Amino acid sequence: MPGGCHTYAKGDDQYPELAPGFIVKGKGCHVWDVDGNEYIEYGMGLRAVTLGHAYEPVIEAAYQQMHLGHNFVRPSPIEVECAEEFLSMIPGAEMVKFGKNGSDVTNAAVRLARAFTGRDMIAICGDHAFFSVDDWFIGSTAMSAGIPEAIQNLTVKFRYNDLQSVQSLFDLYPNQIACVILEPEKDTPPADNFLHKLKDLCKKNGVVLIFDEMITGFRWHNGGGQAFYDVVPDLSAFGKAMGNGFSIAALSGKRKIMELGGLEHNKERVFLLSLTHGAENPNLAAGLEVMKIYKREPVIDTLWKRGERLSAGINQSIKEHGLSGHFELIGEPCCMVFATRDADKQPSQAFRSLFLQEIIKRGVLAPSFIVSYSHSESDIDETIDIVHTALTVYKNALVNGVGTFLVGRPIKPVFRKLN
Ligand SMILES: Cc1ncc(COP(=O)(O)O)c(C=O)c1O
């Protein structure tokens, strides 16, 4: 396996040397490694597992569906049920089509936008880390090897909360940009009505506005980031938490655009999301159950509350240690990451590695602080205590050098040109 695993974010280069090599089991927010060590986990399947690992009602729904068969030659009624449930949750979603991975649906959104506008260029938010495994996005990263320059040149970048940077692209490439794609929110909230103004600007320039709701969806609000901020985009792409770990993703949006991939028009046909496993019945059953749970239980509210409790505890510890400017929580409570900086307050992978090493040693596996519905208050409080002890080591390392405490090599960023 190149890279030693099937997802770069899980790779050896992303964790300190003392990290567990393999996880064999998870229940709720707890996981166990091959040696039987137990951890409170954050990150939760790269943000896909919002309810908790091995969540019984979701497993049961998928299991019952398995007995009825996985995949037929004609659609199964669960495709309609799941679509109706989805459309009832997402405001402004007039149609929906399912895929398996987030990249399936961001790719489909981009293709639709290109077909709809007759334009080739794509404007992506340069402050957002990931949109797709496909060439239109990977070509814009440091790992662009294997992607023709002609493709790379079609993707341009703007800055979040910087409307002028979008306007400049529209001026520089008049009538050439098919779509603007961004997450409704990442580390910083929209300022000065940025999302609303962006929508107006796109409309004025005939550009399709796409929200990538892979992370904000089923985390910020039942209706996604678009409901949270009350902005309806032309198209949106959902995935991750939709299936609580089962592979299901959704492209949704305006009928006049989506229908180009359908049967009820006489324009040129767009090949839109047609996958062998696109509507795998047990995964749709899992997705359907997840959406029902979100509707009847306070999932979103709990994610925010647990995140707030964690954030208050860790921020208190940062204050007590005098680590402000060196260790920082970033993002909304329901979706926090952390920044690690060295003695000169410069971003440091070595300090990230040390922090991870110290929390892992004590039973917390947290490449980020992404909470789930299964994190109890006592899980959060235990985590705060462990983080507090790890930050004591962090503080010592600022004075005595990180190399005194870190075992082995530091972590490296995923997107880099060379090893
Ligand atoms: C914001 C965002 N968009 C799209 C994707 C792609 O999703 P997938 O890995 O399911 O293809 C990711 C994956 O991490 C993501 O974080």
Ligand as a Chemical Component Dictionary entry (heavy atoms), coordinates in Angstrom:
data_LIG
# 
_chem_comp.id                   LIG 
_chem_comp.type                 NON-POLYMER 
_chem_comp.pdbx_formal_charge   0 
_chem_comp.three_letter_code    LIG 
# 
loop_
_chem_comp_atom.comp_id 
_chem_comp_atom.atom_id 
_chem_comp_atom.alt_atom_id 
_chem_comp_atom.type_symbol 
_chem_comp_atom.charge 
_chem_comp_atom.model_Cartn_x 
_chem_comp_atom.model_Cartn_y 
_chem_comp_atom.model_Cartn_z 
_chem_comp_atom.pdbx_ordinal 
LIG C1 C1 C 0 -14.543 19.914 2.722  1  
LIG C2 C2 C 0 -14.349 18.610 2.005  2  
LIG N1 N1 N 0 -14.852 18.455 0.762  3  
LIG C3 C3 C 0 -14.726 17.298 0.089  4  
LIG C4 C4 C 0 -14.053 16.227 0.630  5  
LIG C5 C5 C 0 -13.933 14.961 -0.151 6  
LIG O1 O1 O 0 -14.678 13.964 0.448  7  
LIG P1 P1 P 0 -14.326 12.407 0.237  8  
LIG O2 O2 O 0 -13.005 12.154 0.926  9  
LIG O3 O3 O 0 -15.469 11.696 0.867  10 
LIG O4 O4 O 0 -14.223 12.179 -1.246 11 
LIG C6 C6 C 0 -13.496 16.351 1.908  12 
LIG C7 C7 C 0 -12.743 15.227 2.506  13 
LIG O5 O5 O 0 -12.038 15.328 3.459  14 
LIG C8 C8 C 0 -13.644 17.570 2.618  15 
LIG O6 O6 O 0 -13.137 17.739 3.843  16 
# 
loop_
_chem_comp_bond.comp_id 
_chem_comp_bond.atom_id_1 
_chem_comp_bond.atom_id_2 
_chem_comp_bond.value_order 
_chem_comp_bond.pdbx_ordinal 
LIG C1 C2 SING 1  
LIG C2 N1 SING 2  
LIG C2 C8 DOUB 3  
LIG N1 C3 DOUB 4  
LIG C3 C4 SING 5  
LIG C4 C5 SING 6  
LIG C4 C6 DOUB 7  
LIG C5 O1 SING 8  
LIG O1 P1 SING 9  
LIG P1 O2 DOUB 10 
LIG P1 O3 SING 11 
LIG P1 O4 SING 12 
LIG C6 C7 SING 13 
LIG C6 C8 SING 14 
LIG C7 O5 DOUB 15 
LIG C8 O6 SING 16 
# 
